[in-house]
């Protein structure tokens, strides 16, 4: 299995799994729980801060998300290493982990943030009390989230390097 094939194959699976985890949460729980800190200040300033209970539930939801988000690129890189007869170059390990992360990042940005939240803006993404902002602030959300994903990409590059180093060394 080549590096490019591994990234395309596992990246697609990762993106689908990520959407399958996040979308039902978005559809069935209040955006005050799953997305409050991801919304622009103009929106969050219009409503009371998250309650302690909302923060607790959000904290529980992040656990499976982190396990998937960190575990999948690790497993994918280990699978790729096995195709290299057990010795993978650091660059290939890094590119694989980073490529997997970028598939998830792209799916989150384009499907969840731009399409669902910023374009369609269904009721389940609107924080109660901000309904009057649906046609402007929620539409402006697209640029806000693109900037956030740029910072996330930098973090993913660092994490990818750590994953690559761990796979190569161990």
C-alpha positions, 0 to 999 in steps of 0.5 A, a space after each residue: 500500500 503506497 503512502 498516497 493510497 493510505 492517506 486517501 483510503 484512511 483519510 476518507 474513512 476518518 472523515 466519514 467517522 468524524 462526521 458520523 460522530 459529530 453530526 448526531 451530536 449536533 442534531 440531538 444536543 443543544 449547540 450550547 453544549 457541543 459548539 458554544 466555544 466554537 461560535 463567534 463572540 458576537 453570538 456567544 455574547 448575546 446569550 448567558 455563558 455556558 452552565 456548569 452542567 453544559 460544560 460537564 456534558 461537553 467535557 464527556 463528549 470530547 473523550 470519544 472525539 479525542 480517542 478517534 481523532 488521535 487514535 485513527 491517525 496513529 493506527 493508520 500510520 502503524 498500518 502504513 509502517 507494516 507495509 514498509 516491512 516495519 521501518 517507515 521513514 519519519 517523513 512518510 509517517 508524518 505525511 500520513 498522520 498529517 494527511 489523515 488529520 487534514 481529511 478530518 479537518 477539511 470535512 469538518 470545515 466544509 461539511 459541518 461548518 460551512 455547509 450546515 452551520 454557515 449556509 443551511 443554518 438549521 434550527 439545531 445549530 442556532 443557539 437559543 436566544 440568537 435566532 435573530 442572528 441567523 441571517 447575518 452572524 451565522 452566515 459570517 461564521 464561515 470566515 471565522 471558522 476558516 481562521 480557526 481551522 488554520 490554527 488547528 492545522 498548525 496544531 495538527 502538524 505538531 501532533 503529526 510530528 509527535 505521532 510520526 516520531 513515536 511510530 518511528 522510534 517504537 
